[in-house]
Amino acid sequence: MDKKVYNCNICDSEIDIDNGDIVGYFGICKVAFCVWCLSSMTDMVIQLNGFNDITVLKERIKELKE
């Protein structure tokens, strides 16, 4: 395991991979996100795609089944 200390690219808190924080790549750019910022980004994607609306989710499921 890489012992380098990373900081979250959003809030600058120290990354603790054992606590659910992640280190990875966006293309060739190395990124690190704490569990709070990762959760917030995930929630933003859910909201932007309408996945928090049960009607949209039912429509998407129906489309996938077809």
Helices and strands as residue ranges (DSSP letters): G 17-19, E 22-26, E 29-33, H 35-48, H 54-65
